[in-house]
């Protein structure tokens, strides 16, 4: 074959290959979108499909007629009307409450009733103790109790001490008490002293109750024979260290209006006593304790004690028990 013939065949095949490539590219632009549609968005496909639509035909549609249409509204209304109504009565009716049910729920509780007419009582031996100082030990007591109702009660008090088997002091009080408030009573009655000196009778009046922060206190005034007067203040407080271990500080002060040589009491502030007792409640009704007390004499009372060779102050160690019933 000649060179010119070979060149002509080369140009022919080159033009045929270019035409074939052009036809393949054109066919790809038509066929590929059809196969690519599943991987793309349906909205995009619809957008391409609607591009050729004539939207002018939709201009005559009345869109106002579609405003009252709510998709699924009519169907939902029908479904609601098909639901059964709730029953007016319970499937398991509750029986009515009877008198027997009320008695079972609120039984009659027997015991101490408030403001009733029954007579109750209470006795407290606050101090039954053995005391020890430089002298031979002695014994002292402080007992009180009441009988009556919630408003009016008869109160009995007794206190005293012995040394070497002899009574150094002893007294008994009988008082009528009337409740002024749930926390305070007014009391009035008589006091009888047996020691020291000759027996002496006093009229008594005062207040007793619980002051601020649960301080149990007694304030009693006395008027005795020959114009003698006296005032006594007592206070104590329970500090709960545990439910059964209790620390009790206490304080007592005595004031007299006149000197009394026979009973070794002077005018003015006569004596004070400060004590600290630690008790353990084996039962609520019984509690042994140990403690210490410090007493001080003042004024003419201290001078009378000095003339008798006695000290005007002393410290005592205490061992005793507290009980009530």
Backbone torsions as a table, in degrees:
resi	resn	phi	psi	omega
1	UNK	NA	143.2	-178.9
2	UNK	-79.4	166.1	-178.9
3	UNK	-65.3	-39.3	-179.6
4	UNK	-65.4	-37.4	178.4
5	UNK	-68.0	-38.8	177.4
6	UNK	-64.1	-41.0	178.0
7	UNK	-63.6	-36.0	179.7
8	UNK	-68.3	-38.7	179.2
9	UNK	-68.2	-36.1	178.3
10	UNK	-63.3	-45.0	178.6
11	UNK	-62.5	-35.2	-177.6
12	UNK	-67.7	-45.9	-179.0
13	UNK	-69.4	-32.9	177.8
14	UNK	-63.2	-44.8	178.2
15	UNK	-65.5	-36.6	179.8
16	UNK	-67.1	-40.6	178.6
17	UNK	-65.6	-39.3	178.3
18	UNK	-65.0	-40.0	178.7
19	UNK	-66.7	-37.9	179.4
20	UNK	-65.2	-41.4	177.6
21	UNK	-63.4	-39.9	178.6
22	UNK	-63.9	-41.3	180.0
23	UNK	-66.0	-39.4	179.7
24	UNK	-64.7	-42.2	178.9
25	UNK	-64.1	-40.6	179.6
26	UNK	-66.0	-40.5	178.8
27	UNK	-66.4	-33.0	179.5
28	UNK	-65.9	-35.4	179.6
29	UNK	-68.2	-23.1	-179.9
30	UNK	-92.5	-41.1	-173.1
31	UNK	-81.5	-39.2	-173.9
32	UNK	-60.5	-42.5	178.3
33	UNK	-58.4	-34.7	-178.8
34	UNK	-65.5	-38.2	178.9
35	UNK	-82.9	-21.0	-179.5
36	UNK	-84.5	-11.2	-175.5
37	UNK	-59.0	-40.9	-178.5
38	UNK	-63.9	-29.7	-178.8
39	UNK	-82.4	-15.8	-179.0
40	UNK	-97.2	-173.5	-179.4
41	UNK	-82.4	140.8	177.0
42	UNK	-67.4	-29.5	178.7
43	UNK	-65.3	-40.0	179.5
44	UNK	-65.5	-38.1	179.4
45	UNK	-63.9	-44.1	179.0
46	UNK	-65.8	-34.0	178.9
47	UNK	-64.5	-41.0	177.7
48	UNK	-68.1	-37.0	-178.4
49	UNK	-69.3	-34.2	-176.4
50	UNK	-85.7	-1.7	-177.3
51	UNK	-66.3	-24.2	-178.5
52	UNK	-94.7	2.4	-177.6
53	UNK	-78.4	153.1	178.8
54	UNK	-95.3	102.4	-177.1
55	UNK	-75.5	-10.1	178.8
56	UNK	-65.3	-22.4	-179.2
57	UNK	-71.3	-19.4	-178.5
58	UNK	-90.4	-1.6	-177.9
59	UNK	-69.8	-23.2	-177.9
60	UNK	-87.1	-0.3	-179.5
61	UNK	-75.0	142.0	179.5
62	UNK	-93.1	101.3	-178.5
63	UNK	-76.0	-14.1	-179.3
64	UNK	-66.5	-28.7	-179.6
65	UNK	-70.6	-13.6	-178.6
66	UNK	-95.3	-4.5	-175.2
67	UNK	-68.4	-35.7	-177.0
68	UNK	-82.6	-1.3	-178.0
69	UNK	-86.3	128.2	176.5
70	UNK	-120.3	118.6	-176.0
71	UNK	-56.8	124.2	174.7
72	UNK	78.5	2.0	-176.3
73	UNK	-65.4	-49.1	-177.8
74	UNK	-63.6	-36.7	179.3
75	UNK	-66.7	-38.4	179.9
76	UNK	-68.4	-39.4	178.3
77	UNK	-60.9	-38.7	178.8
78	UNK	-68.0	-36.0	179.4
79	UNK	-68.5	-38.3	178.4
80	UNK	-65.0	-39.1	-179.2
81	UNK	-67.9	-20.8	-178.8
82	UNK	-83.9	-13.5	-179.6
83	UNK	-73.5	140.0	-179.1
84	UNK	-72.6	148.4	179.5
85	UNK	-73.4	149.7	179.5
86	UNK	-67.1	141.1	-178.7
87	UNK	-69.0	145.4	-179.4
88	UNK	-74.4	-26.7	-179.0
89	UNK	-118.3	153.6	178.8
90	UNK	-69.7	147.3	177.5
91	UNK	-65.2	-28.8	175.3
92	UNK	-118.3	89.0	-175.0
93	UNK	-59.9	141.4	177.4
94	UNK	-85.8	125.4	-178.1
95	UNK	-68.8	152.0	179.1
96	UNK	-66.6	151.2	-179.4
97	UNK	-73.8	129.3	-179.8
98	UNK	-103.2	172.0	178.5
99	UNK	-66.1	-33.0	177.2
100	UNK	-65.2	-37.2	177.2
101	UNK	-64.5	-40.9	179.6
102	UNK	-64.8	-40.5	179.3
103	UNK	-67.1	-35.9	178.5
104	UNK	-68.7	-35.9	-179.8
105	UNK	-77.9	-32.0	-177.9
106	UNK	-128.0	78.0	-178.7
107	UNK	-70.2	158.7	178.1
108	UNK	-78.7	110.9	-177.4
109	UNK	-87.3	120.6	179.3
110	UNK	-89.1	149.4	179.8
111	UNK	147.0	-156.9	-176.7
112	UNK	-75.9	118.3	178.4
113	UNK	-98.7	147.3	-178.6
114	UNK	-80.2	135.5	176.6
115	UNK	60.4	34.5	176.3
116	UNK	-97.2	-175.8	-176.3
117	UNK	-102.5	4.8	-179.3
118	UNK	-75.2	155.5	179.5
119	UNK	-100.0	124.6	178.1
120	UNK	-118.3	168.8	-179.6
121	UNK	-149.7	162.3	178.9
122	UNK	-156.9	133.6	179.2
123	UNK	-127.5	129.6	-179.5
124	UNK	-127.4	118.3	170.4
125	UNK	-95.3	88.0	-173.8
126	UNK	-69.6	-34.0	-179.9
127	UNK	-138.6	114.2	167.1
128	UNK	-128.7	96.8	-165.7
129	UNK	-141.7	153.2	172.0
130	UNK	-99.6	133.1	-176.6
131	UNK	-114.8	140.1	-178.7
132	UNK	-134.7	127.3	171.8
133	UNK	-135.6	-150.3	-179.6
134	UNK	-67.9	-29.3	177.8
135	UNK	-83.7	169.5	174.3
136	UNK	-56.5	148.0	-174.4
137	UNK	-64.0	159.0	177.9
138	UNK	-133.2	-179.0	-178.3
139	UNK	-128.1	141.6	177.0
140	UNK	-137.3	159.0	179.6
141	UNK	-144.3	153.9	173.9
142	UNK	-148.2	104.2	-174.2
143	UNK	-125.6	139.7	176.9
144	UNK	-144.4	159.0	178.3
145	UNK	-166.6	166.6	179.2
146	UNK	-144.6	159.1	174.6
147	UNK	-143.4	136.1	-179.4
148	UNK	149.0	-156.1	-178.6
149	UNK	-102.8	-155.5	-178.5
150	UNK	-82.3	-23.4	-175.8
151	UNK	-104.7	-48.8	-176.4
152	UNK	-115.3	132.8	-178.0
153	UNK	-143.1	154.0	170.8
154	UNK	-99.4	121.0	-178.7
155	UNK	-106.1	138.9	174.4
156	UNK	-125.0	132.5	177.7
157	UNK	-131.4	145.8	175.7
158	UNK	-149.9	138.0	176.5
159	UNK	-152.5	156.9	179.8
160	UNK	172.1	-178.6	179.0
161	UNK	-154.8	155.8	179.5
162	UNK	-127.0	151.1	175.7
163	UNK	-140.1	130.3	-178.1
164	UNK	56.9	32.8	177.9
165	UNK	81.7	2.5	179.7
166	UNK	-113.7	142.1	-179.1
167	UNK	-75.5	117.1	176.3
168	UNK	-82.5	-37.8	177.5
169	UNK	-151.7	147.3	178.3
170	UNK	-160.9	133.9	179.2
171	UNK	-150.6	157.8	177.1
172	UNK	-137.1	138.3	177.3
173	UNK	-123.2	139.3	173.7
174	UNK	-124.1	117.8	-171.6
175	UNK	-132.2	144.8	170.1
176	UNK	-96.9	129.5	-178.0
177	UNK	-117.0	138.7	178.4
178	UNK	-127.9	128.1	-177.8
179	UNK	-76.0	121.4	174.8
180	UNK	-87.9	-41.3	177.4
181	UNK	-138.5	173.3	175.4
182	UNK	-60.6	-14.4	-174.7
183	UNK	-114.0	-13.3	-172.9
184	UNK	-134.2	140.0	175.0
185	UNK	-121.8	148.4	168.2
186	UNK	-102.7	137.0	-176.2
187	UNK	-126.6	150.8	177.3
188	UNK	-155.2	142.4	-179.6
189	UNK	172.3	-139.2	-175.0
190	UNK	-136.4	155.6	176.8
191	UNK	-129.7	136.8	178.5
192	UNK	-121.1	120.4	176.1
193	UNK	-95.5	133.6	175.7
194	UNK	-105.7	-31.9	177.3
195	UNK	-144.2	152.0	-2.5
196	UNK	-80.9	169.7	179.0
197	UNK	69.5	-158.1	179.9
198	UNK	-76.6	155.1	176.8
199	UNK	-59.3	143.7	-179.2
200	UNK	-141.6	143.7	-179.1
201	UNK	-110.6	138.3	179.1
202	UNK	-126.4	147.0	164.1
203	UNK	-86.7	144.5	-174.3
204	UNK	-132.9	144.1	175.5
205	UNK	-156.5	145.7	-179.6
206	UNK	176.1	-161.9	-179.1
207	UNK	-130.1	150.6	174.4
208	UNK	-147.6	149.2	-179.9
209	UNK	161.9	-155.5	-175.3
210	UNK	-117.0	116.8	180.0
211	UNK	-84.0	-167.9	-179.5
212	UNK	-59.2	145.4	177.0
213	UNK	60.6	31.0	172.9
214	UNK	64.8	35.4	172.1
215	UNK	-83.0	116.0	175.1
216	UNK	-79.5	125.9	-172.2
217	UNK	-140.1	153.6	175.3
218	UNK	-136.2	131.7	175.5
219	UNK	-129.2	112.3	-173.5
220	UNK	-129.8	133.4	176.0
221	UNK	-106.7	144.2	-176.6
222	UNK	-128.6	144.2	173.7
223	UNK	-129.2	118.5	-174.3
224	UNK	-114.7	-163.8	-178.8
225	UNK	-70.5	153.3	177.3
226	UNK	58.0	32.9	175.1
227	UNK	72.8	18.4	179.6
228	UNK	-78.9	141.5	177.8
229	UNK	-133.1	156.8	-179.3
230	UNK	-154.1	157.5	177.8
231	UNK	-140.0	132.0	-178.5
232	UNK	-127.4	133.9	177.0
233	UNK	-121.8	128.1	177.4
234	UNK	-130.5	139.6	179.0
235	UNK	-149.7	145.2	176.6
236	UNK	-150.9	159.0	-175.5
237	UNK	-146.8	136.6	179.6
238	UNK	-99.7	123.3	176.1
239	UNK	-106.9	111.9	-178.0
240	UNK	-81.7	104.0	174.5
241	UNK	-75.7	-41.3	169.9
242	UNK	-137.8	-172.9	178.2
243	UNK	-67.1	-22.0	-177.8
244	UNK	-120.2	-21.8	-179.9
245	UNK	-95.4	117.4	-171.0
246	UNK	-129.5	131.5	175.7
247	UNK	-102.8	126.5	-175.4
248	UNK	-123.2	103.3	168.4
249	UNK	-81.9	146.3	179.8
250	UNK	-142.3	157.5	-177.5
251	UNK	-145.4	141.6	177.0
252	UNK	-142.2	138.8	177.8
253	UNK	-137.5	139.8	179.9
254	UNK	-124.4	132.6	179.7
255	UNK	-126.6	136.7	-179.5
256	UNK	-123.5	150.2	-179.1
257	UNK	-88.8	-19.9	-178.2
258	UNK	-141.8	157.2	173.8
259	UNK	-72.8	144.0	177.4
260	UNK	-139.9	96.6	-176.9
261	UNK	-64.0	-35.1	-176.9
262	UNK	-64.7	-33.0	-179.0
263	UNK	-106.5	6.0	176.4
264	UNK	54.3	48.8	175.4
265	UNK	-126.1	132.8	-178.7
266	UNK	-105.9	165.3	-179.0
267	UNK	-67.6	143.6	179.3
268	UNK	91.4	-156.0	178.1
269	UNK	-67.6	117.5	-173.8
270	UNK	-94.6	-49.9	-175.1
271	UNK	-156.0	155.1	172.5
272	UNK	-136.8	154.8	176.7
273	UNK	-142.1	130.5	177.0
274	UNK	-121.5	127.6	-175.6
275	UNK	-134.1	156.1	178.2
276	UNK	-137.5	120.5	-177.2
277	UNK	-124.8	136.0	177.8
278	UNK	-115.9	116.0	-176.4
279	UNK	-120.2	155.0	176.9
280	UNK	-123.7	121.4	-176.2
281	UNK	-84.1	95.9	173.9
282	UNK	-61.2	-44.4	166.8
283	UNK	-131.3	163.9	179.5
284	UNK	-62.1	-28.2	-177.5
285	UNK	-86.7	-10.1	-176.1
286	UNK	-143.3	129.4	-178.0
287	UNK	-147.2	109.8	171.2
288	UNK	-73.2	155.3	-177.9
289	UNK	-150.3	161.5	170.3
290	UNK	-126.5	156.8	-179.0
291	UNK	-171.5	-174.6	178.9
292	UNK	-145.2	145.8	179.1
293	UNK	-133.7	151.8	178.0
294	UNK	-132.6	123.8	-179.4
295	UNK	-118.5	148.4	-176.4
296	UNK	-140.0	135.2	175.2
297	UNK	-103.1	150.9	-174.6
298	UNK	-132.5	156.7	169.3
299	UNK	56.1	-134.9	-177.6
300	UNK	-64.5	-29.2	177.6
301	UNK	-64.8	-41.8	177.3
302	UNK	-64.5	-37.7	178.6
303	UNK	-66.2	-40.9	177.9
304	UNK	-63.0	-39.7	178.9
305	UNK	-66.9	-36.9	179.8
306	UNK	-65.8	-37.4	178.4
307	UNK	-66.4	-25.0	178.2
308	UNK	-91.1	4.7	179.7
309	UNK	77.1	23.8	-179.7
310	UNK	-106.9	156.9	178.3
311	UNK	-81.3	156.7	178.0
312	UNK	-91.5	-1.9	175.0
313	UNK	-152.6	154.5	178.6
314	UNK	-159.8	154.3	177.7
315	UNK	-114.4	134.6	-179.4
316	UNK	-126.9	144.9	173.3
317	UNK	-99.3	139.8	-169.6
318	UNK	-119.8	143.2	174.2
319	UNK	-144.7	119.5	-175.5
320	UNK	-163.1	-161.3	-178.3
321	UNK	-146.5	148.6	175.9
322	UNK	-118.6	132.8	-178.6
323	UNK	-147.5	157.3	178.1
324	UNK	-150.3	157.0	175.3
325	UNK	-157.7	NA	NA
